[in-house]
Amino acid sequence: MGRKKREFQSSELLNFFAKIYGFEDKLKAFEIKDFLQNYLSDALFSEIENVNLKEKVLVLRIKSPLLKNDFRMRKSFFLKKFQEVLKDESLINDLLIL
């Protein structure tokens, strides 16, 4: 039980430094990338080249045209899912699939 509390404190500390040094968006993008790694199969996840959050727009660079199309067709679903992952709807306003 003590270990989990320490992990939480580390996470809080990391968030604190992220806020001070201005890399909160990068940290949130890593959270989304972790979610995608668990959500997608390894083969599909390997098609995702980059996950970036800038000015409340989440940008996904995807190699596979089929996966790219799937994300575009289900954009509102994924946008809502990513907002749930970050536990804050105001952090992402749009999803851009490239």
Contacts in CASP RR format, 6 or more apart in sequence:
PFRMAT RR
TARGET T0000
AUTHOR 0000-0000-0000
METHOD contacts of the structure
MODEL  1
MGRKKREFQSSELLNFFAKIYGFEDKLKAFEIKDFLQNYLSDALFSEIEN
VNLKEKVLVLRIKSPLLKNDFRMRKSFFLKKFQEVLKDESLINDLLIL
14 27 0 8 1.000
15 24 0 8 1.000
15 27 0 8 1.000
18 24 0 8 1.000
18 26 0 8 1.000
18 27 0 8 1.000
25 52 0 8 1.000
25 53 0 8 1.000
25 54 0 8 1.000
26 52 0 8 1.000
26 53 0 8 1.000
28 53 0 8 1.000
28 86 0 8 1.000
28 91 0 8 1.000
29 51 0 8 1.000
29 52 0 8 1.000
29 53 0 8 1.000
29 58 0 8 1.000
30 51 0 8 1.000
31 85 0 8 1.000
31 86 0 8 1.000
32 51 0 8 1.000
32 53 0 8 1.000
32 58 0 8 1.000
32 82 0 8 1.000
32 85 0 8 1.000
32 86 0 8 1.000
33 48 0 8 1.000
33 51 0 8 1.000
35 81 0 8 1.000
35 82 0 8 1.000
35 85 0 8 1.000
36 45 0 8 1.000
36 48 0 8 1.000
36 51 0 8 1.000
37 45 0 8 1.000
40 48 0 8 1.000
44 64 0 8 1.000
44 67 0 8 1.000
47 62 0 8 1.000
47 63 0 8 1.000
47 64 0 8 1.000
47 67 0 8 1.000
48 60 0 8 1.000
48 61 0 8 1.000
48 62 0 8 1.000
48 63 0 8 1.000
48 67 0 8 1.000
49 61 0 8 1.000
49 62 0 8 1.000
49 63 0 8 1.000
50 59 0 8 1.000
50 60 0 8 1.000
50 61 0 8 1.000
51 58 0 8 1.000
51 59 0 8 1.000
51 60 0 8 1.000
51 61 0 8 1.000
52 58 0 8 1.000
52 59 0 8 1.000
52 61 0 8 1.000
53 59 0 8 1.000
53 91 0 8 1.000
53 92 0 8 1.000
56 90 0 8 1.000
56 91 0 8 1.000
56 92 0 8 1.000
56 93 0 8 1.000
56 94 0 8 1.000
57 92 0 8 1.000
57 93 0 8 1.000
57 94 0 8 1.000
57 95 0 8 1.000
57 96 0 8 1.000
58 79 0 8 1.000
58 82 0 8 1.000
58 92 0 8 1.000
58 94 0 8 1.000
58 95 0 8 1.000
58 96 0 8 1.000
59 96 0 8 1.000
59 98 0 8 1.000
60 71 0 8 1.000
60 95 0 8 1.000
60 96 0 8 1.000
60 97 0 8 1.000
60 98 0 8 1.000
61 98 0 8 1.000
62 68 0 8 1.000
62 71 0 8 1.000
62 97 0 8 1.000
62 98 0 8 1.000
68 97 0 8 1.000
68 98 0 8 1.000
71 78 0 8 1.000
71 95 0 8 1.000
71 97 0 8 1.000
72 97 0 8 1.000
75 95 0 8 1.000
75 97 0 8 1.000
78 95 0 8 1.000
79 92 0 8 1.000
79 94 0 8 1.000
79 95 0 8 1.000
82 92 0 8 1.000
82 95 0 8 1.000
83 89 0 8 1.000
83 91 0 8 1.000
83 92 0 8 1.000
86 92 0 8 1.000
END
